[in-house]
Amino acid sequence: MSSYARYCRDQAAECARRARLARSPEVVERCRRLGLQWLKLAQKAEASGRSSIVFAKQATAAEARPQATA
């Protein structure tokens, strides 16, 4: 997991904590919604990290192939 994805998950956990402590239903809802947004960002960060790893492996494999000479 990237440091950014970890940061997003930590922020989501903090939002969940604040939602549990909140007394106002409006604050609870706002914290829950914000926490879900942080989780979505974490998922996107993880997905983009995986796709960049796959792309890097494909590029490395293409460079390792011997070039045909005429």
Secondary structure, DSSP 8 states (H G I E B T S, - for coil): --HHHHHHHHHHHHHHHHHHH--SHHHHHHHHHHHHHHHHHHHHHHHHHHHHHHHHHHHHHHHHS-----
